């Protein structure tokens, strides 16, 4: 019973997180191409590289913080963030 209640709060947040990532992904290449032309893919690559590097650098700190305040609350804060 308790496990089922946990999923009720997590699944909508995962869905919103997916929307935040998926919706701009379809439009972003068109917008970048119209503004930057040939450099659009280079800028998109740099943006993805920076995102990955920042995720790599901040993951240990967020993991330690989740041990202190709880994983569910930190997950909600990061998604709303």
Chimera marker file (.cmm) of the C-alpha trace (Angstrom):
<marker_set name="trace">
<marker id="1" x="0.000" y="0.000" z="0.000" r="1" g="1" b="0" radius="0.5"/>
<marker id="2" x="2.731" y="2.470" z="0.937" r="1" g="1" b="0" radius="0.5"/>
<marker id="3" x="4.734" y="1.656" z="-2.197" r="1" g="1" b="0" radius="0.5"/>
<marker id="4" x="1.722" y="2.443" z="-4.393" r="1" g="1" b="0" radius="0.5"/>
<marker id="5" x="1.302" y="5.870" z="-2.757" r="1" g="1" b="0" radius="0.5"/>
<marker id="6" x="4.954" y="6.660" z="-3.478" r="1" g="1" b="0" radius="0.5"/>
<marker id="7" x="4.463" y="6.101" z="-7.201" r="1" g="1" b="0" radius="0.5"/>
<marker id="8" x="1.471" y="8.445" z="-7.248" r="1" g="1" b="0" radius="0.5"/>
<marker id="9" x="3.753" y="11.374" z="-6.405" r="1" g="1" b="0" radius="0.5"/>
<marker id="10" x="6.752" y="10.325" z="-8.498" r="1" g="1" b="0" radius="0.5"/>
<marker id="11" x="5.161" y="9.468" z="-11.858" r="1" g="1" b="0" radius="0.5"/>
<marker id="12" x="3.647" y="12.933" z="-12.537" r="1" g="1" b="0" radius="0.5"/>
<marker id="13" x="6.965" y="14.581" z="-11.697" r="1" g="1" b="0" radius="0.5"/>
<marker id="14" x="8.821" y="12.225" z="-14.044" r="1" g="1" b="0" radius="0.5"/>
<marker id="15" x="6.304" y="13.029" z="-16.753" r="1" g="1" b="0" radius="0.5"/>
<marker id="16" x="6.810" y="16.790" z="-16.267" r="1" g="1" b="0" radius="0.5"/>
<marker id="17" x="10.573" y="16.313" z="-16.323" r="1" g="1" b="0" radius="0.5"/>
<marker id="18" x="10.245" y="14.405" z="-19.602" r="1" g="1" b="0" radius="0.5"/>
<marker id="19" x="8.138" y="17.217" z="-21.085" r="1" g="1" b="0" radius="0.5"/>
<marker id="20" x="10.717" y="19.824" z="-20.088" r="1" g="1" b="0" radius="0.5"/>
<marker id="21" x="13.363" y="17.884" z="-22.011" r="1" g="1" b="0" radius="0.5"/>
<marker id="22" x="11.323" y="16.589" z="-24.956" r="1" g="1" b="0" radius="0.5"/>
<marker id="23" x="9.246" y="19.595" z="-26.010" r="1" g="1" b="0" radius="0.5"/>
<marker id="24" x="12.105" y="22.032" z="-26.696" r="1" g="1" b="0" radius="0.5"/>
<marker id="25" x="14.149" y="19.292" z="-28.390" r="1" g="1" b="0" radius="0.5"/>
<marker id="26" x="11.831" y="19.305" z="-31.396" r="1" g="1" b="0" radius="0.5"/>
<marker id="27" x="11.871" y="23.070" z="-31.880" r="1" g="1" b="0" radius="0.5"/>
<marker id="28" x="15.388" y="24.000" z="-30.774" r="1" g="1" b="0" radius="0.5"/>
<marker id="29" x="17.241" y="22.891" z="-33.944" r="1" g="1" b="0" radius="0.5"/>
<marker id="30" x="14.856" y="24.949" z="-36.113" r="1" g="1" b="0" radius="0.5"/>
<marker id="31" x="15.252" y="28.059" z="-33.964" r="1" g="1" b="0" radius="0.5"/>
<marker id="32" x="19.032" y="27.712" z="-33.785" r="1" g="1" b="0" radius="0.5"/>
<marker id="33" x="19.268" y="27.137" z="-37.537" r="1" g="1" b="0" radius="0.5"/>
<marker id="34" x="17.183" y="30.225" z="-38.322" r="1" g="1" b="0" radius="0.5"/>
<marker id="35" x="19.294" y="32.442" z="-36.070" r="1" g="1" b="0" radius="0.5"/>
<marker id="36" x="22.801" y="31.004" z="-36.447" r="1" g="1" b="0" radius="0.5"/>
<marker id="37" x="22.792" y="29.194" z="-39.800" r="1" g="1" b="0" radius="0.5"/>
<marker id="38" x="25.782" y="26.902" z="-40.252" r="1" g="1" b="0" radius="0.5"/>
<marker id="39" x="26.944" y="27.387" z="-36.642" r="1" g="1" b="0" radius="0.5"/>
<marker id="40" x="23.672" y="25.995" z="-35.218" r="1" g="1" b="0" radius="0.5"/>
<marker id="41" x="24.930" y="22.448" z="-34.746" r="1" g="1" b="0" radius="0.5"/>
<marker id="42" x="28.191" y="23.650" z="-33.249" r="1" g="1" b="0" radius="0.5"/>
<marker id="43" x="26.294" y="25.744" z="-30.692" r="1" g="1" b="0" radius="0.5"/>
<marker id="44" x="23.925" y="22.868" z="-29.953" r="1" g="1" b="0" radius="0.5"/>
<marker id="45" x="26.909" y="20.590" z="-29.379" r="1" g="1" b="0" radius="0.5"/>
<marker id="46" x="28.532" y="23.083" z="-27.033" r="1" g="1" b="0" radius="0.5"/>
<marker id="47" x="25.290" y="23.470" z="-25.097" r="1" g="1" b="0" radius="0.5"/>
<marker id="48" x="24.934" y="19.686" z="-24.720" r="1" g="1" b="0" radius="0.5"/>
<marker id="49" x="28.586" y="19.427" z="-23.657" r="1" g="1" b="0" radius="0.5"/>
<marker id="50" x="28.132" y="22.118" z="-21.001" r="1" g="1" b="0" radius="0.5"/>
<marker id="51" x="24.973" y="20.438" z="-19.711" r="1" g="1" b="0" radius="0.5"/>
<marker id="52" x="26.717" y="17.088" z="-19.402" r="1" g="1" b="0" radius="0.5"/>
<marker id="53" x="29.791" y="18.597" z="-17.749" r="1" g="1" b="0" radius="0.5"/>
<marker id="54" x="27.696" y="20.518" z="-15.231" r="1" g="1" b="0" radius="0.5"/>
<marker id="55" x="25.654" y="17.388" z="-14.440" r="1" g="1" b="0" radius="0.5"/>
<marker id="56" x="28.892" y="15.463" z="-13.902" r="1" g="1" b="0" radius="0.5"/>
<marker id="57" x="30.285" y="18.127" z="-11.575" r="1" g="1" b="0" radius="0.5"/>
<marker id="58" x="27.143" y="18.705" z="-9.502" r="1" g="1" b="0" radius="0.5"/>
<marker id="59" x="25.942" y="15.100" z="-9.110" r="1" g="1" b="0" radius="0.5"/>
<marker id="60" x="28.132" y="14.280" z="-6.069" r="1" g="1" b="0" radius="0.5"/>
<marker id="61" x="26.984" y="17.423" z="-4.229" r="1" g="1" b="0" radius="0.5"/>
<marker id="62" x="23.327" y="16.735" z="-5.035" r="1" g="1" b="0" radius="0.5"/>
<marker id="63" x="23.746" y="13.130" z="-3.884" r="1" g="1" b="0" radius="0.5"/>
<marker id="64" x="25.157" y="14.258" z="-0.552" r="1" g="1" b="0" radius="0.5"/>
<marker id="65" x="22.378" y="16.812" z="-0.185" r="1" g="1" b="0" radius="0.5"/>
<marker id="66" x="19.750" y="14.152" z="-0.900" r="1" g="1" b="0" radius="0.5"/>
<marker id="67" x="21.161" y="12.066" z="1.946" r="1" g="1" b="0" radius="0.5"/>
<marker id="68" x="20.534" y="15.002" z="4.280" r="1" g="1" b="0" radius="0.5"/>
<marker id="69" x="17.109" y="16.284" z="3.192" r="1" g="1" b="0" radius="0.5"/>
<marker id="70" x="15.694" y="13.201" z="1.457" r="1" g="1" b="0" radius="0.5"/>
<marker id="71" x="15.728" y="12.065" z="-2.135" r="1" g="1" b="0" radius="0.5"/>
<marker id="72" x="12.073" y="12.750" z="-2.907" r="1" g="1" b="0" radius="0.5"/>
<marker id="73" x="12.183" y="16.398" z="-1.799" r="1" g="1" b="0" radius="0.5"/>
<marker id="74" x="15.444" y="17.093" z="-3.639" r="1" g="1" b="0" radius="0.5"/>
<marker id="75" x="14.062" y="15.423" z="-6.759" r="1" g="1" b="0" radius="0.5"/>
<marker id="76" x="10.985" y="17.670" z="-6.629" r="1" g="1" b="0" radius="0.5"/>
<marker id="77" x="13.163" y="20.749" z="-6.093" r="1" g="1" b="0" radius="0.5"/>
<marker id="78" x="15.439" y="19.875" z="-9.022" r="1" g="1" b="0" radius="0.5"/>
<marker id="79" x="12.521" y="19.289" z="-11.371" r="1" g="1" b="0" radius="0.5"/>
<marker id="80" x="10.774" y="22.519" z="-10.356" r="1" g="1" b="0" radius="0.5"/>
<marker id="81" x="14.079" y="24.311" z="-10.279" r="1" g="1" b="0" radius="0.5"/>
<link id1="1" id2="2" r="1" g="1" b="0" radius="0.2"/>
<link id1="2" id2="3" r="1" g="1" b="0" radius="0.2"/>
<link id1="3" id2="4" r="1" g="1" b="0" radius="0.2"/>
<link id1="4" id2="5" r="1" g="1" b="0" radius="0.2"/>
<link id1="5" id2="6" r="1" g="1" b="0" radius="0.2"/>
<link id1="6" id2="7" r="1" g="1" b="0" radius="0.2"/>
<link id1="7" id2="8" r="1" g="1" b="0" radius="0.2"/>
<link id1="8" id2="9" r="1" g="1" b="0" radius="0.2"/>
<link id1="9" id2="10" r="1" g="1" b="0" radius="0.2"/>
<link id1="10" id2="11" r="1" g="1" b="0" radius="0.2"/>
<link id1="11" id2="12" r="1" g="1" b="0" radius="0.2"/>
<link id1="12" id2="13" r="1" g="1" b="0" radius="0.2"/>
<link id1="13" id2="14" r="1" g="1" b="0" radius="0.2"/>
<link id1="14" id2="15" r="1" g="1" b="0" radius="0.2"/>
<link id1="15" id2="16" r="1" g="1" b="0" radius="0.2"/>
<link id1="16" id2="17" r="1" g="1" b="0" radius="0.2"/>
<link id1="17" id2="18" r="1" g="1" b="0" radius="0.2"/>
<link id1="18" id2="19" r="1" g="1" b="0" radius="0.2"/>
<link id1="19" id2="20" r="1" g="1" b="0" radius="0.2"/>
<link id1="20" id2="21" r="1" g="1" b="0" radius="0.2"/>
<link id1="21" id2="22" r="1" g="1" b="0" radius="0.2"/>
<link id1="22" id2="23" r="1" g="1" b="0" radius="0.2"/>
<link id1="23" id2="24" r="1" g="1" b="0" radius="0.2"/>
<link id1="24" id2="25" r="1" g="1" b="0" radius="0.2"/>
<link id1="25" id2="26" r="1" g="1" b="0" radius="0.2"/>
<link id1="26" id2="27" r="1" g="1" b="0" radius="0.2"/>
<link id1="27" id2="28" r="1" g="1" b="0" radius="0.2"/>
<link id1="28" id2="29" r="1" g="1" b="0" radius="0.2"/>
<link id1="29" id2="30" r="1" g="1" b="0" radius="0.2"/>
<link id1="30" id2="31" r="1" g="1" b="0" radius="0.2"/>
<link id1="31" id2="32" r="1" g="1" b="0" radius="0.2"/>
<link id1="32" id2="33" r="1" g="1" b="0" radius="0.2"/>
<link id1="33" id2="34" r="1" g="1" b="0" radius="0.2"/>
<link id1="34" id2="35" r="1" g="1" b="0" radius="0.2"/>
<link id1="35" id2="36" r="1" g="1" b="0" radius="0.2"/>
<link id1="36" id2="37" r="1" g="1" b="0" radius="0.2"/>
<link id1="37" id2="38" r="1" g="1" b="0" radius="0.2"/>
<link id1="38" id2="39" r="1" g="1" b="0" radius="0.2"/>
<link id1="39" id2="40" r="1" g="1" b="0" radius="0.2"/>
<link id1="40" id2="41" r="1" g="1" b="0" radius="0.2"/>
<link id1="41" id2="42" r="1" g="1" b="0" radius="0.2"/>
<link id1="42" id2="43" r="1" g="1" b="0" radius="0.2"/>
<link id1="43" id2="44" r="1" g="1" b="0" radius="0.2"/>
<link id1="44" id2="45" r="1" g="1" b="0" radius="0.2"/>
<link id1="45" id2="46" r="1" g="1" b="0" radius="0.2"/>
<link id1="46" id2="47" r="1" g="1" b="0" radius="0.2"/>
<link id1="47" id2="48" r="1" g="1" b="0" radius="0.2"/>
<link id1="48" id2="49" r="1" g="1" b="0" radius="0.2"/>
<link id1="49" id2="50" r="1" g="1" b="0" radius="0.2"/>
<link id1="50" id2="51" r="1" g="1" b="0" radius="0.2"/>
<link id1="51" id2="52" r="1" g="1" b="0" radius="0.2"/>
<link id1="52" id2="53" r="1" g="1" b="0" radius="0.2"/>
<link id1="53" id2="54" r="1" g="1" b="0" radius="0.2"/>
<link id1="54" id2="55" r="1" g="1" b="0" radius="0.2"/>
<link id1="55" id2="56" r="1" g="1" b="0" radius="0.2"/>
<link id1="56" id2="57" r="1" g="1" b="0" radius="0.2"/>
<link id1="57" id2="58" r="1" g="1" b="0" radius="0.2"/>
<link id1="58" id2="59" r="1" g="1" b="0" radius="0.2"/>
<link id1="59" id2="60" r="1" g="1" b="0" radius="0.2"/>
<link id1="60" id2="61" r="1" g="1" b="0" radius="0.2"/>
<link id1="61" id2="62" r="1" g="1" b="0" radius="0.2"/>
<link id1="62" id2="63" r="1" g="1" b="0" radius="0.2"/>
<link id1="63" id2="64" r="1" g="1" b="0" radius="0.2"/>
<link id1="64" id2="65" r="1" g="1" b="0" radius="0.2"/>
<link id1="65" id2="66" r="1" g="1" b="0" radius="0.2"/>
<link id1="66" id2="67" r="1" g="1" b="0" radius="0.2"/>
<link id1="67" id2="68" r="1" g="1" b="0" radius="0.2"/>
<link id1="68" id2="69" r="1" g="1" b="0" radius="0.2"/>
<link id1="69" id2="70" r="1" g="1" b="0" radius="0.2"/>
<link id1="70" id2="71" r="1" g="1" b="0" radius="0.2"/>
<link id1="71" id2="72" r="1" g="1" b="0" radius="0.2"/>
<link id1="72" id2="73" r="1" g="1" b="0" radius="0.2"/>
<link id1="73" id2="74" r="1" g="1" b="0" radius="0.2"/>
<link id1="74" id2="75" r="1" g="1" b="0" radius="0.2"/>
<link id1="75" id2="76" r="1" g="1" b="0" radius="0.2"/>
<link id1="76" id2="77" r="1" g="1" b="0" radius="0.2"/>
<link id1="77" id2="78" r="1" g="1" b="0" radius="0.2"/>
<link id1="78" id2="79" r="1" g="1" b="0" radius="0.2"/>
<link id1="79" id2="80" r="1" g="1" b="0" radius="0.2"/>
<link id1="80" id2="81" r="1" g="1" b="0" radius="0.2"/>
</marker_set>
